[in-house]
Amino acid sequence: MRFMMFVCPRPDFQPNDDLGRRTDEWVARFDASGQRVTGDILAGEADGAIVGDGPPDATAHIAGFDILECTSLAEATDVAQAHPMAEAGSIVVRPFWGD
């Protein structure tokens, strides 16, 4: 099953070298296992746009995403919990529709 993982740091989050190193290690580990398909860091909210009638802050703190390939939500949640950014905010994990 495929899962979308949104990385959502707290508004006061400040990146640091240790967190970056541990995130690189997380990426390498789960790329090697095949549980991470792809992912990336997103540009800041000022560089994007919000379209529609939804609340303007709904996506303000999404800092990145990863697509996971896991056998269950429990497995995807374990992968997400291992991400260092889980210490700096929240990680949202949702299955793709129809998977």
Sequence and secondary structure as in RCSB ss.txt:
>XXXX:A:sequence
MRFMMFVCPRPDFQPNDDLGRRTDEWVARFDASGQRVTGDILAGEADGAIVGDGPPDATAHIAGFDILECTSLAE
ATDVAQAHPMAEAGSIVVRPFWGD
>XXXX:A:secstr
 EEEEEEEE TT    HHHHHHHHHHHHHHHHHT EEEEEE   GGGS   SSS TTTTTT  EEEEEE SSHHH
HHHHHHTSGGGGGEEEEEEE TT 
